[in-house]
Amino acid sequence: MSTETELDFDIENMYSHEQVLEKTFLSRDSLRKMVSNKTFPAPSVYGKSAYKSNWYVKKEVDKWIYDNRPQFIPETFYGGEEVSVTLTTLQYIRLNKAVNALNTNLQRYIADAIDRKTSIVLDHLDIE
């Protein structure tokens, strides 16, 4: 006999643990720490014994992505100075795979990557 929570479980409205890792680009350890610190939505455990797995509510994860990952939000890109970059074929292929995976555009993706890398360097050097 199924419990009430098993009957209420709707896989169409849930992300698996693996899907959350893919969508957020978080490592397993980072995700675990964020859930523990309550800075990421907690998963629901579904299943029995060895088949138990963590499932995350899609709406909660999507909201977290919206609130914490500006590269997913079209209105966050603003025009600026144009620069030129030469990439190897492999770099270009990998870059396009990432852009397509995020369902964004190349210019916005590159601008966000530059901003993130710049923030890391400036934070590391303690420069504002």
ZILINHU-V535374 format. One record per residue. N is the residue number from 1. RES is the residue in three letters. SS is DSSP state (H for helix, E for strand, L for the rest). Layout:
n/res/ss
N/RES/SS
N/RES/SS
This chain:
n/res/ss
1/MET/L
2/SER/L
3/THR/L
4/GLU/H
5/THR/H
6/GLU/H
7/LEU/H
8/ASP/H
9/PHE/L
10/ASP/L
11/ILE/H
12/GLU/H
13/ASN/H
14/MET/E
15/TYR/E
16/SER/E
17/HIS/H
18/GLU/H
19/GLN/H
20/VAL/H
21/LEU/H
22/GLU/H
23/LYS/H
24/THR/H
25/PHE/L
26/LEU/L
27/SER/L
28/ARG/H
29/ASP/H
30/SER/H
31/LEU/H
32/ARG/H
33/LYS/H
34/MET/H
35/VAL/H
36/SER/H
37/ASN/L
38/LYS/L
39/THR/L
40/PHE/L
41/PRO/L
42/ALA/L
43/PRO/L
44/SER/E
45/VAL/E
46/TYR/E
47/GLY/L
48/LYS/L
49/SER/H
50/ALA/H
51/TYR/H
52/LYS/L
53/SER/E
54/ASN/E
55/TRP/E
56/TYR/E
57/VAL/E
58/LYS/H
59/LYS/H
60/GLU/H
61/VAL/H
62/ASP/H
63/LYS/H
64/TRP/H
65/ILE/H
66/TYR/H
67/ASP/H
68/ASN/H
69/ARG/L
70/PRO/H
71/GLN/H
72/PHE/H
73/ILE/L
74/PRO/H
75/GLU/H
76/THR/H
77/PHE/L
78/TYR/L
79/GLY/L
80/GLY/L
81/GLU/L
82/GLU/L
83/VAL/L
84/SER/L
85/VAL/L
86/THR/L
87/LEU/L
88/THR/L
89/THR/H
90/LEU/H
91/GLN/H
92/TYR/H
93/ILE/H
94/ARG/H
95/LEU/H
96/ASN/H
97/LYS/H
98/ALA/H
99/VAL/H
100/ASN/H
101/ALA/H
102/LEU/L
103/ASN/L
104/THR/L
105/ASN/L
106/LEU/H
107/GLN/H
108/ARG/H
109/TYR/H
110/ILE/H
111/ALA/H
112/ASP/H
113/ALA/H
114/ILE/H
115/ASP/H
116/ARG/H
117/LYS/H
118/THR/H
119/SER/H
120/ILE/H
121/VAL/H
122/LEU/H
123/ASP/H
124/HIS/H
125/LEU/L
126/ASP/L
127/ILE/L
128/GLU/L
